[in-house]
Amino acid sequence: MAEVKLHPDWIARIGGEFAQPYMAALKQFLADERAKGKTIYPRPRDWFAALDATPPGQVRVVILGQDPYHGPGQAHGLCFSVQPGVRVPPSLVNIYKELRDDLGIAPAPHGHLAHWARQGVLLLNNCLTVEAGQPASHQGKGWEKFTDAAVAAVAADPAPKVFILWGSHAQKKAANVPGLGAGSPHMILRAPHPSPLSAHNGFFGSRPFSQANAFLDAHGRGAIDWRLPDSPGA
């Protein structure tokens, strides 16, 4: 996985995972898939983009996704986020609606969430790659163990954080992470997934953004500016 970028602070925390047998098997699987001519999203240099954008010591909020978008030009390594110029996906449209209802923030004209990542919002998918047009195609290949280690490293840091868990998939993942159980210094916010299939079952009205900011402010960690600039590169 020499093509990828990963912040050195993450290497210090979880770099040992790269020496594990499961990671060697995952690397071989990805190489074999590419050798077969299959298209994998995102591009290799973006596989670890969420971690690279948000070093462990800067994490204030964790949002867990399932796997990358599987359409052309969408995924760039941050969960729920798409590259500039790409139509905002339905789940993110609903996230923007809740953000408007919660904090009065108008929906951004794009779906690029790097502004959140730069402020300490770790936008981490459970699996970091996917085959084009094949959702969940890389589940069970090893990524889950790696991202479990990343989430556990964040949870082990006692500085208070907010874990926003949308949908059963994210909630099950977090349930097995040491440091997120009873007595945790962190806030855990659970709600249905923002997908159009489930958003009306309790995602709308859950007010995660104001709750997260109130918790962060109360613990001296500073609120997140959830407003996105009109230009994705700003």
Disulfide bonds with the S-S distance in Angstrom:
none
